[in-house]
Amino acid sequence: MKTRLALVGAAALATLTLAACGDTDDASMEAEADTVEMPANEALEGVDDAPVMDPQANSIESAPATTTAPAAVAQEQEIEEASENAAANAAAAADAMIEE
């Protein structure tokens, strides 16, 4: 147990020693974490405009009525029929497997 404690202590001491050997170019420079806002702030440095509130931003507008073209309706019916046929075929195959 003493050996294990000594090894853990030595590893911690080695880690702290290596961390203390870090080099900085300028000791007076404050540490600043890079964030997502840094590039955005740099891009907006020359902009003096203030944001403007949009009064219609939260208003609900009714969507214009759309009509479906006859070709689209026919295609939709074909797709529906194909899916029904596929479902019927799958059910028949499942029944056939059960009977065997």
C-alpha positions as CSV (number, residue, x, y, z in Angstrom):
1,M,0.0,0.0,0.0
2,K,2.9,2.3,0.8
3,T,4.4,1.6,-2.6
4,R,1.2,2.5,-4.4
5,L,0.9,5.8,-2.4
6,A,4.5,6.6,-3.2
7,L,3.9,6.0,-6.9
8,V,0.8,8.2,-6.9
9,G,2.6,10.9,-5.1
10,A,5.5,10.7,-7.6
11,A,3.2,10.9,-10.5
12,A,1.4,13.9,-9.1
13,L,4.7,15.7,-8.4
14,A,5.9,15.0,-11.9
15,T,2.7,16.3,-13.4
16,L,2.9,19.5,-11.3
17,T,6.6,20.0,-12.2
18,L,5.8,19.7,-15.9
19,A,2.9,22.1,-15.6
20,A,5.1,24.7,-13.8
21,C,7.6,24.5,-16.7
22,G,5.1,26.1,-19.1
23,D,6.4,29.0,-21.2
24,T,4.6,32.3,-21.9
25,D,5.6,34.9,-24.4
26,D,4.3,37.8,-22.3
27,A,3.7,37.3,-18.6
28,S,1.6,40.5,-18.4
29,M,-0.8,39.2,-21.0
30,E,-4.1,38.2,-19.4
31,A,-5.4,34.7,-20.2
32,E,-8.4,34.9,-22.5
33,A,-10.4,31.8,-23.6
34,D,-11.3,31.5,-27.2
35,T,-15.0,31.5,-27.7
36,V,-17.4,31.5,-30.5
37,E,-18.0,35.2,-30.1
38,M,-14.4,36.2,-30.8
39,P,-14.6,35.9,-34.6
40,A,-18.0,37.5,-34.6
41,N,-16.7,40.5,-32.6
42,E,-13.8,40.9,-34.9
43,A,-16.1,40.9,-37.9
44,L,-18.3,43.6,-36.4
45,E,-15.6,45.9,-35.1
46,G,-16.2,48.6,-37.8
47,V,-20.0,48.5,-37.5
48,D,-21.7,51.3,-35.6
49,D,-25.4,50.4,-36.4
50,A,-27.6,49.3,-33.6
51,P,-30.1,46.5,-33.9
52,V,-33.6,47.4,-34.9
53,M,-36.8,45.7,-33.6
54,D,-39.0,44.2,-36.3
55,P,-42.7,44.8,-35.3
56,Q,-43.9,42.0,-37.6
57,A,-41.5,39.4,-36.3
58,N,-44.1,37.7,-34.0
59,S,-47.2,38.3,-36.1
60,I,-49.0,35.3,-37.5
61,E,-49.8,35.5,-41.2
62,S,-52.2,33.1,-42.9
63,A,-50.5,31.0,-45.6
64,P,-51.8,31.6,-49.1
65,A,-54.1,28.8,-50.3
66,T,-52.3,26.4,-52.6
67,T,-53.9,24.2,-55.2
68,T,-52.6,20.8,-56.0
69,A,-52.0,20.2,-59.7
70,P,-53.8,17.2,-61.2
71,A,-50.6,15.5,-62.2
72,A,-49.4,15.7,-58.6
73,V,-52.6,14.2,-57.3
74,A,-52.3,11.3,-59.8
75,Q,-48.7,10.7,-58.8
76,E,-49.7,10.7,-55.1
77,Q,-52.4,8.1,-55.8
78,E,-49.9,5.9,-57.7
79,I,-47.6,6.1,-54.7
80,E,-50.4,5.2,-52.3
81,E,-51.5,2.2,-54.4
82,A,-47.9,1.0,-54.7
83,S,-47.4,1.2,-50.9
84,E,-50.7,-0.7,-50.4
85,N,-49.5,-3.4,-52.9
86,A,-46.2,-3.7,-51.1
87,A,-48.0,-4.0,-47.8
88,A,-50.2,-6.8,-49.2
89,N,-47.2,-8.6,-50.6
90,A,-45.4,-8.4,-47.3
91,A,-48.4,-9.7,-45.5
92,A,-48.7,-12.6,-47.9
93,A,-45.0,-13.5,-47.6
94,A,-45.3,-13.4,-43.8
95,D,-48.3,-15.7,-44.0
96,A,-46.4,-18.1,-46.3
97,M,-43.5,-18.3,-43.8
98,I,-45.9,-19.0,-41.0
99,E,-47.5,-21.9,-42.9
100,E,-44.2,-23.6,-43.6
